[in-house]
């Protein structure tokens, strides 16, 4: 269940300006229907709020906030994401399951749910930055 914050760093191997990286990141987030995107020189920030009616079922709707920063000198794109909503949902699921189910099933299901939640959020966030860096390095 911990940590609530993940940080991913990827190198951009092509010669891209900070604006090109930021605009590509912003466009990919728009494709995923993220609504609250702020961007400026060297960063893209998104916050989905809680609760929010969503038109898509992407895991990004459960993210508290995420921030992409690009250092043009080192060519490193950094993605820092806070996932407290996803973990809060899993914790509530754990408590409800432990109250209403007894025995082996009541103890196995919540632990399995927390493990799946942690893996889902970690690999989902990692997949997002991989998608962005792939587009920057190889497709544009």
C-alpha positions as CSV (number, residue, x, y, z in Angstrom):
1,X,0.0,0.0,0.0
2,X,2.9,2.3,0.4
3,X,4.4,4.5,-1.0
4,X,1.7,7.0,-2.0
5,X,4.1,8.8,-4.3
6,X,6.0,7.3,-7.2
7,X,8.7,8.9,-9.2
8,X,9.8,7.7,-12.6
9,X,12.6,9.1,-14.7
10,X,13.3,8.4,-18.4
11,X,15.9,9.7,-20.8
12,X,14.9,11.4,-24.0
13,X,17.5,10.3,-26.5
14,X,16.5,12.6,-29.4
15,X,17.2,16.3,-29.6
16,X,13.9,17.7,-28.3
17,X,13.3,21.1,-26.9
18,X,11.5,21.5,-23.6
19,X,8.5,22.8,-25.4
20,X,8.3,19.8,-27.7
21,X,8.4,17.4,-24.7
22,X,5.8,19.4,-22.8
23,X,3.4,19.7,-25.7
24,X,3.7,16.0,-26.5
25,X,3.1,15.1,-22.9
26,X,0.1,17.4,-22.8
27,X,-1.3,15.9,-26.0
28,X,-1.1,12.4,-24.7
29,X,-2.9,13.4,-21.5
30,X,-5.6,15.0,-23.6
31,X,-6.0,11.8,-25.6
32,X,-6.6,10.0,-22.3
33,X,-9.3,12.6,-21.6
34,X,-7.6,14.2,-18.6
35,X,-9.4,17.4,-18.0
36,X,-7.4,19.5,-15.6
37,X,-4.0,20.0,-17.3
38,X,-1.7,22.9,-16.4
39,X,1.5,23.4,-18.4
40,X,4.3,25.8,-18.6
41,X,8.0,26.0,-19.3
42,X,9.4,22.6,-18.4
43,X,6.4,21.1,-16.6
44,X,3.0,19.5,-17.1
45,X,0.7,19.1,-14.1
46,X,-2.6,17.4,-13.9
47,X,-5.1,17.0,-11.1
48,X,-8.4,15.1,-11.4
49,X,-10.0,16.2,-8.1
50,X,-12.1,14.0,-5.8
51,X,-14.8,13.0,-6.6
52,X,-15.2,13.7,-10.3
53,X,-17.6,12.4,-12.9
54,X,-15.4,10.7,-15.5
55,X,-16.3,9.8,-19.1
56,X,-13.5,7.2,-19.3
57,X,-12.6,4.4,-17.0
58,X,-8.8,5.0,-17.2
59,X,-6.8,4.6,-14.0
60,X,-5.8,8.2,-14.4
61,X,-9.1,9.3,-13.0
62,X,-8.0,8.0,-9.6
63,X,-4.8,9.9,-9.5
64,X,-4.6,12.8,-7.0
65,X,-2.1,14.6,-9.1
66,X,0.8,14.0,-11.4
67,X,3.6,16.2,-12.6
68,X,5.9,15.8,-15.5
69,X,9.1,17.9,-15.5
70,X,11.7,18.0,-18.2
71,X,15.3,19.0,-17.7
72,X,16.7,20.1,-21.1
73,X,20.3,20.0,-19.9
74,X,20.3,16.3,-18.8
75,X,17.4,15.3,-21.2
76,X,15.6,13.6,-18.3
77,X,11.8,13.5,-18.2
78,X,10.6,13.0,-14.6
79,X,7.1,11.9,-13.7
80,X,6.0,12.2,-10.1
81,X,2.5,10.9,-9.2
82,X,0.5,10.8,-6.0
83,X,-2.0,7.9,-5.8
84,X,-3.7,8.4,-2.5
85,X,-7.2,8.0,-3.9
86,X,-6.5,4.6,-5.3
87,X,-4.9,3.5,-2.1
88,X,-7.8,4.9,0.0
89,X,-10.3,3.0,-2.1
90,X,-8.3,-0.2,-1.5
91,X,-8.1,0.5,2.2
92,X,-11.9,1.0,2.4
93,X,-12.3,-2.3,0.4
94,X,-10.0,-4.0,2.9
95,X,-12.0,-2.9,5.9
96,X,-15.4,-3.7,4.4
97,X,-14.2,-7.2,3.4
98,X,-12.7,-7.9,6.8
99,X,-15.9,-6.9,8.5
100,X,-18.4,-8.9,6.3
101,X,-16.4,-12.0,5.4
102,X,-14.8,-14.4,7.9
103,X,-12.3,-17.2,7.6
104,X,-9.7,-17.8,4.9
105,X,-11.7,-15.9,2.2
106,X,-12.1,-12.8,4.4
107,X,-8.3,-12.6,4.9
108,X,-7.1,-13.6,1.5
109,X,-9.3,-11.3,-0.6
110,X,-8.3,-8.0,1.0
111,X,-4.6,-8.8,0.9
112,X,-4.9,-9.9,-2.7
113,X,-6.9,-6.7,-3.5
114,X,-4.2,-4.5,-1.9
115,X,-1.5,-6.3,-3.9
116,X,-3.3,-5.9,-7.2
117,X,-4.0,-2.3,-6.4
118,X,-0.4,-1.6,-5.7
119,X,0.8,-3.4,-8.9
120,X,-2.0,-1.8,-11.0
121,X,-1.0,1.8,-9.9
122,X,2.7,1.2,-10.2
123,X,2.7,-0.4,-13.6
124,X,0.0,1.9,-14.9
125,X,2.0,5.0,-14.1
126,X,5.2,3.4,-15.5
127,X,3.3,2.6,-18.7
128,X,2.2,6.2,-19.1
129,X,5.7,7.6,-19.0
130,X,6.9,4.7,-21.2
131,X,4.2,5.7,-23.8
132,X,5.3,9.3,-23.7
133,X,9.0,8.6,-24.0
134,X,8.4,6.1,-26.8
135,X,6.5,8.7,-28.7
136,X,9.2,11.3,-28.1
137,X,12.1,9.0,-28.9
138,X,10.9,7.0,-31.8
139,X,7.7,8.3,-33.3
140,X,8.2,12.1,-33.7
